[in-house]
Amino acid sequence: MKIRKEFLEFPPYRVVEGDYRIWLDKNENPYDVPGWLKEEIFEELREVPFNRYPHITSMPLREAIAEFYGIGPENVAVGNGGDELLSYLVGLFQGGHVVTTSPTFGMYSFYARLKGIPVLDVPLGEDFTIDGGSIAEKSQGAAAVFIASPNNPTGNLQPEEEIVKVLESGAPVVLDEAYAEFAGKSLWKLVFEYPNLMVLRTFSKAFSLAGARLGYLIANEEVVDTLYRIKSPFSLNSLSMTAAIVLLRHYDLVERTVRRIVGERERVYCRLRDYSYPSDANFLLIRLDAHGYLLSKGIVVRKLSGRLGGMIRVTIGRRWENDALINALEEFADGV
């Protein structure tokens, strides 16, 4: 028995583990679903038969998302995290390569390489924005173009006019809006103007449901229908679906949490602006090689590499966590 060589050569995805007091490395929402709302979810779960498979295409959640946006469920696909949907979108369309825009979310190229699809990278500019004309040129014959807005790990929104340039090339475009709630801007309505656009969203960030693993896609009916032809049946469990449906009914709570995080983001940025980039997401990109120093203080952040080598990405946490981060980074900067 021999494992395929290309799989053995894949670098495993690793995160810091251990007994640390502050975790600011995964862009999680620092505020859990409140106890009273968990009780409402638990009450709903009492009526869910655990011995039965969930709906084969997750229609109850698709209908709830569709109602939230005022669209039809035929325009919504849901997955076991946004990653599951990405794994299908990479190979859904005909084309000889996929286009990415580094530095960006690494799973786009991961899934492309996993399927043996070449990756053509069009690096972001000095201000971390895309050049829509260059991407459109490289998108001829592409199976998919992946654009994150706000971008991870740089935190900035991409200019709408540049995204439209790519859309007008006709190439399939996956617009990853995992952090859109923190930016207060989304381009999902363009799906009905450009059938080649697919907008990826998540319940992991603003909705505090990272542990439930829920992502969703807004796209034209043909794309959604095709996804459900090839997607694993029953892939989304009844427990996660129930939690998401209840959270959608209490979106006012989500909005309050987002405002709280955005307020903290701006406060932290103002304190660290000498070595921080502004952000439209729930994290900041910091121009300090302080990963090891912060670990010694019990604070876990994301260490970056490549073009962003020597920098860190820090999630916005609770106020006391942010204060500890600010103090530690100021101490580190003073000693550099």
Secondary structure, 3 states (H helix, E strand, C coil): CCCCHHHHCCCCCCCCCCCCCEEECCCCCCCCCCHHHHHHHHHHHCCCCCCCCCCCCCHHHHHHHHHHHCCCHHHEEEECCHHHHHHHHCCCCCCCEEEECCCCCCHHHHHHHHCCCCEEECCCCCCCCCCHHHHHHHCCCEEEEEEECCCCCCCCCCCHHHHHHHHCCCCCEEEECCCHHHHCCCCHHHHHCCCCEEEEEECCCCCCCHHHCCEEEECCHHHHHHHHHHCCCCCCCHHHHHHHHHHHHCHHHHHHHHHHHHHHHHHHHHHHCCCECCCCCCEEEECCCCHHHHHHCCEEEEECCHHHCCCEEEECCCHHHHHHHHHHHHHHHHHC
